[in-house]
Amino acid sequence: MRASRLLSILMMLQSHRRMSGRALAEKVEVSLRTVYRDIDQLGAAGVPVIVRRGVAGGFELLDGWRTRLTGLTPSEAQAMFLAGAPGPASQLGLGEAMASAQLKLLAALPADWQADARRVSSRFHLDPVGWYQKPMRADSLPAIAQAVWNERRLAIRYQSWKGMVDRVIEPLGLVLKAGEWYVVAAGGKDSRTYRLSNIHAVEAREEWFGRPENFDLARHWAASIARFESEIYRGSAVIRASPAGLKWLRRSSAAVAQAIDDTAGRSDAGGWRRVTIPIESVDHAAAELIRLGAEAEVLKPAALRNHMAVTAQRLLSLYASGRTPSRPGV
């Protein structure tokens, strides 16, 4: 236990310029007195730890001194190679850097661990793109990644649902979600998310911006996804669906699948069940539910049921006569 703690302190001092005793104590979850004893132990083992006094003082390693010890366990080393997804790294312009870093990591590992680390990348592959889809073009990704890293403002031309707009953004982080890249940017009191495939032009500005100290990208993204999914469904629909229809509905979203589990009634003789599911709007729900064909029947609301009836009539007219039917209300 102590050896692991000493190794953790050494790695933290090697990766940070200077750390206070209290900060080290919080990281390794021990008392301040224990940290002082551990520092003495590192010094006795030949690690040149320097003590800086004063308000901004702390512990640091002798300038230029580094250890080749990685501190990785076999499982941690394997995880490092599994986490190195080549596709996203190449899109970010880091493909060569990632390959170089993995070579250096291999060189620092004990000989009997190297084969296991190589075996991971040869037996596991991460593919973030959905079925029947190609990776989205992200020509602006390297430039945006540089701005995120260097905390520089960007001028972008963005295709929003309102049309083409020009904006100056403060990029805080990049997220890869289901094969799509998104940039999270500060905007006044709130943060906004932009899909990179909708960015038509990007220009790096000479202006710097201050990154919020308490901003956590992973936490922000999780909260924004939860908020989006809770706000997007503004209504509900009552539906009768066959087993095949229910199976398709479950695939549409996690919220719909949960609603089916919560509201499904007993099966009738044909296996059909009555469920209540959330919907975004009548038009969107109709477009989604028409895919079920005769495997589902809308009962409520009346506007959605009528929309489905009109769409079915137009389909019947199209296939029965071969003529293009007029749109509803035209």
Summary of the structure (lengths in Angstrom):
residues: 330
radius of gyration: 28.2
end to end distance: 76.1
largest distance: 91.8
contacts: 833
relative contact order: 0.06
helix: 49%
strand: 23%
